[in-house]
Amino acid sequence: MITPALLIIPLVHFAGRKMEHPRVKGVLQTVVVASAGLLLAAAIPLARDALTDPVTIAIAVVSLVVLLTTTIDTLWIILALGVGGRRAYEPPLGPFGGLSTPPDFQGSKIDVRNS
C-alpha cells in the first residue's frame, strides 16, 4: 500500500504547477469523484453490518445531522455518541445495585462469644 502514497507526491507537485490547465482540472475532478465513489462503495456494506438495531441507527442519524449542521470537531461527536451508546446498552441497576435479589447477610454474622 505504500506505492500509491509514493506516486501521489509527484502527482500533487505536478498538478500544483499545472492546475490552471483544463485537462489537469478535469483529471483531478475525476479522481475526486472516483475516490468518493470508492468510499461510498466501502461504506455501504459496513453500514449494513453495523446498523442492526434502533440505537445504532439513532446514533448514525444524530451524528450525520450534527456533522452536516454544525462546525463541531468530529472527535467530540464520536466521543459524545460513544458515551451515549454505552449508556444505552448499559443494564439498569435496579433497586439492589445490579443484583437480581437482595444480598443475603444471614451467613455473615460474627460470633463474638467464641473469640
C-alpha positions in Angstrom: 0.0 0.0 0.0 3.0 2.3 0.0 3.2 2.6 -3.8 0.1 4.8 -4.2 1.4 7.1 -1.5 4.8 7.4 -3.2 3.1 8.1 -6.6 0.8 10.8 -5.2 3.6 13.1 -4.1 5.0 13.7 -7.6 1.4 13.9 -9.0 0.4 16.6 -6.5 3.6 18.5 -7.3 2.9 18.3 -11.0 -0.8 19.2 -10.6 0.1 22.2 -8.4 2.1 23.8 -11.2 -0.4 22.9 -13.9 -3.6 23.4 -12.0 -5.0 26.0 -14.5 -4.7 23.7 -17.4 -8.2 22.4 -18.4 -7.1 18.8 -18.8 -5.4 18.7 -15.4 -8.5 20.2 -13.8 -10.6 17.5 -15.5 -8.3 14.7 -14.3 -8.3 15.9 -10.7 -12.1 16.3 -10.6 -12.4 12.8 -12.0 -10.0 11.5 -9.3 -12.1 13.2 -6.6 -15.3 11.8 -7.9 -13.8 8.3 -8.2 -12.4 8.3 -4.7 -15.8 9.5 -3.3 -17.4 6.6 -5.1 -14.9 4.1 -3.7 -15.5 5.4 -0.2 -19.3 5.1 -0.6 -18.9 1.6 -2.0 -16.9 0.6 1.0 -19.2 2.4 3.5 -22.5 0.8 2.4 -21.6 -2.8 3.4 -20.1 -1.6 6.7 -23.3 0.3 7.4 -25.5 -2.7 6.6 -23.5 -4.8 9.1 -23.3 -2.1 11.8 -26.8 -0.6 11.8 -28.7 -3.5 13.2 -30.9 -2.0 15.9 -32.7 1.3 16.7 -29.9 2.6 19.0 -27.2 2.3 16.3 -29.5 3.8 13.7 -30.2 6.7 16.0 -26.5 7.2 16.7 -25.8 7.2 13.0 -28.6 9.7 12.2 -27.7 12.0 15.1 -24.0 12.0 14.1 -24.8 12.7 10.5 -27.1 15.6 11.4 -24.6 17.1 13.8 -21.8 16.8 11.2 -23.8 18.4 8.5 -25.3 21.3 10.5 -22.6 22.3 12.9 -18.8 23.0 13.0 -18.2 20.7 15.9 -15.0 18.7 15.5 -15.5 15.0 14.6 -13.6 13.8 17.6 -16.1 15.4 20.0 -19.1 13.9 18.1 -17.5 10.4 18.2 -16.8 10.7 21.9 -20.2 12.1 22.9 -22.1 9.5 20.9 -19.8 6.7 22.1 -20.7 7.6 25.7 -24.4 7.9 24.7 -24.2 4.4 23.1 -22.5 3.0 26.1 -25.2 4.4 28.3 -27.9 3.0 26.0 -26.6 -0.6 26.3 -25.8 -0.4 30.0 -28.1 -2.6 32.0 -30.3 -0.8 34.6 -29.0 -1.2 38.1 -32.4 -1.6 39.8 -33.2 -1.4 43.5 -30.4 -3.8 44.6 -27.5 -2.2 42.8 -27.4 -4.6 39.8 -28.3 -7.7 41.8 -31.5 -9.5 41.0 -32.2 -10.2 44.7 -31.3 -8.5 47.9 -28.0 -9.6 49.4 -28.1 -12.4 52.0 -26.5 -11.2 55.2 -27.6 -14.1 57.4 -24.4 -16.2 56.8 -22.1 -13.3 57.6 -22.9 -13.0 61.3 -19.8 -12.9 63.5 -20.0 -14.8 66.8 -18.0 -12.7 69.3 -18.6 -15.2 72.2 -16.2 -17.8 70.8 -13.3 -15.4 70.0 
